[in-house]
Amino acid sequence: MPWLLSSQLDYVSSSPSERQCERTAFSFYCSVRERLPVWLLEDMRCMEVFCWDDGHPRAFLPSEALLYALIHDHQDYAQYLLNRYSVSALRAPRCSYCCCHGSGAPHLSIAVRYDRLVILRMMMAALKNCGEQTKRQDYLDSCGGCSHVADAGKTAVQLAVELSHADCLLLLLVEGARPDGLDAALQRLVSCDVSKRHHAKRCLDYLLLFLPKPPLLQRLEDEPQRWQSLLGNKVFSWLQGVAPPPLLLQALHSLVQFGADRISMLPNFLQLHSW
């Protein structure tokens, strides 16, 4: 599967039944990739056997089907699964390689890695409807599960910063995800290609919007002139703890609470780069 490390793909099935499951699983994967109609995909998922689990065949779970929908941006299928199965479609599937029970938030990681903003919004809506704030917060801030998964140990916010997927990052932060990763965002800003610097700067700006207070960062102490030039006097002074946050930052923080789209609707002179 695409979200597993390449070293895990060397696994070879032994039994004819297991090999048959793998063939039908690949057929289902291709059907989602081709974005076949939702009713047909659900018929395939419910009426055919695709997975081999603990020595027995079983049908694909809604959460496993949602991973395929995310990878191939099949928005209609993702919407159906989330409407029909709600947050149960967001449960981490059991790992077939190390046999551990599903953990973490693989759907969030996949949505961020593939920059599936539309489906990510659907997922956030499903989480809101679940009505359990504590579980919702735990899900938003959870890290990847098993060590052999490509994004293990990273929250969705950290992954969005690493990939400079600013729109996904803003949506996660608006929904209440913890704004960690400021140091990584600063490192990304100076290490990425010039062509990607705009997106890296947006990620940094969005993190600044949601920081309750600036953390002490050694890199700012080590190279003050460099960072003052990159960040501007007001932001740099705030991060150093010697000045209050810029007025525009405070105003935008209040505005963005009403929705992630509010920032993009502002005129250019009120955009984040203006402070």
N, C-alpha and C positions, 0 to 999 in steps of 0.2 A: 504494500500500500504506500502511496506517495508520502505520507507523513512519518514513515519509519526510516531509520537509517539504512543505508544501502547494505550494511553488513548483515541485516536481518533478512535480506532477500535470498540468502543462500539456502534457506530452509526447503527441504524437499520432502514431499509427502510420500508415504509408503503404501497405504492401502488404496484399492480402487475406489472405494466410497469417498475417501478424503480427496482424491484427485478429481472425482466428479464434482464434489462441492466447490473445489477451486475453479473448475471450468465454469460452473454456473455463477459463481461469485464474479468472475471476470466478465461474464455476459451481462450481469446486472450493472456492473461498473460501466461498461461500454454503453448500455442503454441510458444511464443517467448522463453520461458524457454527451450522447447524441440528443439529450433533452427531449426524450420521448414524453408523450402526455402523462399527466399525473396518474390517471386511472389505470393506465397500462403498467406503469412502474409499481403501483401498489398491488396490482394483481400478481405481478412477478414476485414481489417481496413476500406476499402472504401465502401464495399457493405453491411456491417452489422452495426447495431446500438449497441453501447457499453456504452456510457456515458449518465448520466441523468443530465441535466444542466438547471437550472431555470424552472423546471417543464416540460422540453421537452427532448426527446431523441436526441442524435447526435452521429456522428461517432467520433472515436478517432482522435485527431490531430497528425500531424507528430512529434511535440515536445513531446507529451505524449508517442507515440510509441518509441521515442528515449530513454526515461527514462527506459522503459522495456528492450530495447536492451543493455543499459549500465549495468543494474542490472545483466543480464544473459550473458553478454559478447558475444552477437550475433554481431560479427564484420561485417559480410556481410550486415546485415540489417542496422546497424548504418551507414555504408559507403553509402548504397543506399539512406537513408533518408537525409544525409548531402549533397550528390551529387545532389539529386533531388530538395531539398527544401532549401539548403544553410543555411544561418543564421536564417531563419524562424523556422528551426527545433530546434534551441537553445532558442527560446522564452520560458519564464516561463509560464507554463499552469496556468489557473485560478484555484484558490483553491476552491474545492467543499465543504469545511467544514465551512469556514468563508466568502465565496462568494466574496473575494477580487480579484482584477485583479492580474495576475501573476507578481511577482517581484523577484529580485535577480537573481542568476545563479544556479538553482538547478542541471542542467546537469554537471556543473563543480564540484559541491559538491559530486554528485553521482559518477562521474568518479574518484575523489580522494578517497572517502571513500571505494569504491570497488577495488581500485588500477587498474583501466582499462586504462593502459598506451597507448595501441594501439589506442583505440577509442579517448582518450584524444588528441593524435596527430592528428587524423582526425578532431576533433573539432577546434584545433588550426589552421589547414589549412583552414577550412571554414571561420574562423574569419579573417584570412589574406586576403582572396579573397573578403571580403565585402568592402574593400577599405576605410572604415571610421575609422580613427585612434582613434578619441575621443570616439566613441561608443565602439570600441574594448577595449580600456583601461578601460572604465567604467565597461564593462562586466567582465574583468579579475579581477578587484578589488572590485566587488560588494559582499555584504554579503547575507546570506540566507534571505528569505522573512518572511513569517508568523511565529509567535512565536511558533506555535505548531509543526513546522517542526524540525526534530532532530538537524540539523546543522544551525539553525537560528542564525544570528549575527556573523557568522564566514566567512571570505574570504576563497577561495580555498587554498591559501598559508598557512593560519593559521591552516586549517584542516589538510593539508599535514604534517605540523610540529607536530601537536598533535598526529597524527597516525604514524609518522615516515615513511611516504611513500616518500622516498628520490627521486626516479626517477620522480614521478609526480611533486614534488616540483621543481626539476631542470628544467623540461620542462616549467612549468609556469613562472619561473623566466627568462628563456631565451626568452620567448615570450613577456616579458615586465611587468609581474605582479609585484606589489609593494612588496619589500622584508621586510614585517613587520613580527613580531613574534620572534625576537631574544631573548627576555627575556623568552618567552615560550619555545624556543628551549634549552636554558640553563637549565631551570627547568626540562624539559623532560630528558635531559642528565643525571641528577643526581637522578631522581626519577624512571626511567624505570628499568625493569629487565635487568640483565647482558646480557641475550640472545638478547635483543633488542638494546643494547647500541651502537652497530656498526651502525645501521640505524639511530639512534638519532644523532650520531656524524656526519654522512654524511649530515643530514639535517642542522645541525649547520654550517658545512663547506660551504654548498651551499648558505646559507643566507649571510655568511661573504663575499663570492665572489661578491655579488651584492649590498652590502651596500655602498652608496655614501660616508658616513662617519659614524664612530661608535657612537651610542647613549650613553648617560650617564646612566649606570645601577647601581642601588643601591646595588644589590647583589654582584657585583664585589668589591665594596667598603667595604662591611660588612665582606667578607671572602676572602681577597686577596691571601693568601697562598693556599687555597683550589683551587681557580680558576686558579691561576698561574700554579699549578701542572697539572690540567686537560687540560688547553688550550695551555700550553707552553709559554715561556717567550715572544716570538715575538708577538704572537697574543694577549696575555694578555696586553702587553705594548701598542699595537695599540688601543685596546678597551678602555684602560685607557686614551688615548689621549696624551701619552708621547713619542710615537715613530711612524714613518711612517708604513704603511702596509707592511707586509713581501713581499719581491721581488717575491717569487713564487706565492703568492696570486694575485699580480698585473699581472703577466704573464698569469696565468690561467683565470683571468677575461677577458683578451683580447682574449684568445683562445676560450672561451666558447661562445663568440658572434657569432661564425660561426656554432654553433649547439650544442645541448645538448649531443650528442654522442662523442664529442671531448675529454671530460675528461676521459671516460672509455677506450679510445684507447691509452692513455699514458702509458709508462712503470711504474712499481711499484714505483720506486724511485722518480717519479714526481707526484705521486698521492697526494691528499689533506692532508693525514696524515703525509706527509713528512715535512711540514713546522713547 
